[in-house]
Amino acid sequence: MTKGQMLYEHEYLWKAKDEHDNPHLRGNPDRNLLSRKEGYEVLEFINEVAVLKSWHPNYPHMGHQVEKLLRIMPPEIRKRSEAYDWITTYWHSVVL
């Protein structure tokens, strides 16, 4: 999925909050947590889910489903692994 294909592209922040929150940082702790307000993190997470689920990249509707689920996911879920598990569990609860 690309930034332009996202449902809520204009509602996300596309700039790191501070120097410790780098969109290209691959280490801990930034790598383990998911900020649902930061577009680059949501986009990367969607693409990670797509790889894990073997989705075809030309079908952004699957990414749209992830976006919708992230919006209703309980706020206490902050880790990427927990978000992935929650999305997998509630996948059929949101209609495209």
N, C-alpha and C positions, 0 to 999 in steps of 0.2 A: 504494500500500500504506500502511497505517496501522500505528502502533506495536502496537496490539492484534492485528494479523494476523500479526505476525512469529513465526516458529517458536521463536526463542530470546530472546524479549523480556526475560525475567527474568534472562538471563545477561549482558546488556550493561550497561555503565555509562551512566547517563543524565545525567551531570553533567560539565561540562567539567573537565579536570584542573587547569587554572590559568587565570588571566586571559588568557593568550596563546592559549588553546585555546577559542575561542568558538564555540558551535554556530551562531551567526548570521553569523560572519565569512565574507566572500565573497572576500577577497583572498589573495594569496600570502603565506607558503608553505602556510598551513593548507588552502587550497582544493585544492592539488595532491596532498596526501597523504591516505591513507585509513587511519584507525585502525579495525581490525576489532573492537576491544573497546568502542568507544563507539557506543552505540545510535543516537544522532542522526546520526552519520556514516554508519553502515551503512544506515539507513533512507533517508537522502537519496541515497546511492549507488544503492540498489535502485530508487528512483523515477527517477533519472537514466537508468539502464539501461532501465527500462520505456519512457521517452519515446523513447530512441534506437531501441529495438526495436519501437516502436508497439504495446505490449501494452495490452490493455484493463484498466483499473484494477479491475474487478470480479473479476479472476482472480488472487488472491494466490499461487497455486501457482507462478507464474513467479518471483515474489519469493522464495519458499521455496527454489527452485533456486539462486538467487543466494546466499542465505544459506549453503546447504550447500557450495557451491563456495568461498565465502570462507573457510570453515573448513578446507579442505584445500589452499588455495592456498599455495605456498611463501612462507615468512616474509620473504624478501628482496624480494618484490613489495610496494611501499608506495605507489607513485603510482597515482592513480585511473585514469589512461590505461592503465597497465600491467595493472592489475586487470581493467579492461574487456576488454582484448585477451586476457588469460589465460582469463577466463570465456567469452568467445566461442569460443576454441579448444577448451576442455574441457567445453562445454555438455552434450554427450551422455555424459559419463563418470560422471555421478551420476544415479541413478534416484530419481524423486520418490517 
